[in-house]
Amino acid sequence: MVKTAVNIEEARAALALEEAGESLDGAEGEAVLDFSAVLRVDASTLRALEELARIAEKKAVKVILRGVNVDVYKVLKLVKLTRRFSFVS
């Protein structure tokens, strides 16, 4: 099982998520994205998360979001993205 870990910074979250999606090419297993430095998400970050989820599902890679705060989780739940990821504290 291949495991990829990526730290996500709020200022460049969308770009980091795009890079994480590209790193899933040919990968199997799981990817862990550390969201502990992200206090809120914008529209471009949400689009990047949707694309990452699409790529991960296509590649059969489990994406785990670590350290997601309550406010970010609520936004992800509102846009129906929570079911596409796993969450750990």
C-alpha positions as a Markdown table, in Angstrom:
| # | Residue | x | y | z |
|---|---|---|---|---|
| 1 | Met | 0.0 | 0.0 | 0.0 |
| 2 | Val | 1.4 | 3.4 | -1.0 |
| 3 | Lys | 0.7 | 6.2 | 1.4 |
| 4 | Thr | 1.1 | 9.9 | 0.4 |
| 5 | Ala | 1.0 | 12.7 | 3.0 |
| 6 | Val | 0.6 | 16.3 | 2.2 |
| 7 | Asn | 0.4 | 19.4 | 4.4 |
| 8 | Ile | -2.2 | 21.9 | 3.2 |
| 9 | Glu | -1.7 | 25.6 | 3.9 |
| 10 | Glu | -4.7 | 27.9 | 3.7 |
| 11 | Ala | -3.0 | 30.5 | 1.5 |
| 12 | Arg | -2.3 | 27.9 | -1.2 |
| 13 | Ala | -4.8 | 25.2 | -0.5 |
| 14 | Ala | -6.2 | 24.9 | -4.0 |
| 15 | Leu | -2.8 | 24.6 | -5.6 |
| 16 | Ala | -1.7 | 22.1 | -3.0 |
| 17 | Leu | -4.8 | 20.0 | -3.6 |
| 18 | Glu | -4.2 | 20.1 | -7.4 |
| 19 | Glu | -0.6 | 18.9 | -6.8 |
| 20 | Ala | -1.9 | 16.2 | -4.5 |
| 21 | Gly | -4.3 | 15.1 | -7.3 |
| 22 | Glu | -1.5 | 14.9 | -9.8 |
| 23 | Ser | 0.6 | 12.8 | -7.3 |
| 24 | Leu | -2.2 | 10.2 | -7.3 |
| 25 | Asp | -1.4 | 9.2 | -10.8 |
| 26 | Gly | -0.3 | 5.6 | -10.7 |
| 27 | Ala | -0.7 | 5.5 | -6.9 |
| 28 | Glu | -2.7 | 3.0 | -5.0 |
| 29 | Gly | -3.6 | 3.0 | -1.3 |
| 30 | Glu | -4.3 | 6.2 | 0.5 |
| 31 | Ala | -3.4 | 9.9 | 0.7 |
| 32 | Val | -3.4 | 11.8 | 3.9 |
| 33 | Leu | -4.0 | 15.6 | 3.7 |
| 34 | Asp | -3.2 | 17.6 | 6.8 |
| 35 | Phe | -5.8 | 20.4 | 7.1 |
| 36 | Ser | -4.8 | 21.6 | 10.6 |
| 37 | Ala | -3.5 | 24.9 | 9.2 |
| 38 | Val | -6.7 | 25.6 | 7.2 |
| 39 | Leu | -9.2 | 27.7 | 9.1 |
| 40 | Arg | -11.6 | 28.2 | 6.2 |
| 41 | Val | -12.1 | 27.2 | 2.5 |
| 42 | Asp | -12.9 | 29.3 | -0.5 |
| 43 | Ala | -14.6 | 28.4 | -3.8 |
| 44 | Ser | -11.4 | 27.4 | -5.5 |
| 45 | Thr | -10.4 | 25.1 | -2.7 |
| 46 | Leu | -13.8 | 23.4 | -2.8 |
| 47 | Arg | -13.4 | 22.9 | -6.6 |
| 48 | Ala | -10.0 | 21.5 | -6.0 |
| 49 | Leu | -11.4 | 19.1 | -3.4 |
| 50 | Glu | -14.1 | 18.0 | -5.7 |
| 51 | Glu | -11.6 | 17.3 | -8.4 |
| 52 | Leu | -9.3 | 15.5 | -6.0 |
| 53 | Ala | -12.2 | 13.3 | -4.9 |
| 54 | Arg | -13.0 | 12.5 | -8.5 |
| 55 | Ile | -9.4 | 11.5 | -9.3 |
| 56 | Ala | -9.1 | 9.5 | -6.1 |
| 57 | Glu | -12.3 | 7.5 | -6.8 |
| 58 | Lys | -11.1 | 6.8 | -10.3 |
| 59 | Lys | -7.7 | 5.6 | -9.1 |
| 60 | Ala | -9.2 | 3.7 | -6.1 |
| 61 | Val | -7.2 | 5.8 | -3.6 |
| 62 | Lys | -8.7 | 6.6 | -0.2 |
| 63 | Val | -8.2 | 10.2 | 0.8 |
| 64 | Ile | -8.0 | 11.0 | 4.5 |
| 65 | Leu | -8.4 | 14.6 | 5.7 |
| 66 | Arg | -6.5 | 15.1 | 9.0 |
| 67 | Gly | -7.1 | 18.0 | 11.4 |
| 68 | Val | -10.2 | 19.5 | 9.7 |
| 69 | Asn | -11.7 | 22.1 | 12.0 |
| 70 | Val | -15.5 | 22.2 | 12.7 |
| 71 | Asp | -16.1 | 25.2 | 10.4 |
| 72 | Val | -14.4 | 23.7 | 7.4 |
| 73 | Tyr | -16.2 | 20.4 | 8.1 |
| 74 | Lys | -19.5 | 22.2 | 8.1 |
| 75 | Val | -18.8 | 23.7 | 4.7 |
| 76 | Leu | -17.7 | 20.4 | 3.3 |
| 77 | Lys | -20.9 | 18.8 | 4.7 |
| 78 | Leu | -23.0 | 21.6 | 3.2 |
| 79 | Val | -21.6 | 21.0 | -0.3 |
| 80 | Lys | -21.9 | 17.2 | 0.2 |
| 81 | Leu | -18.1 | 16.4 | 0.1 |
| 82 | Thr | -17.8 | 14.7 | 3.5 |
| 83 | Arg | -19.0 | 11.4 | 2.2 |
| 84 | Arg | -16.1 | 11.3 | -0.4 |
| 85 | Phe | -13.4 | 11.6 | 2.3 |
| 86 | Ser | -12.4 | 10.0 | 5.6 |
| 87 | Phe | -11.6 | 12.2 | 8.5 |
| 88 | Val | -9.2 | 11.8 | 11.4 |
| 89 | Ser | -8.2 | 14.2 | 14.2 |
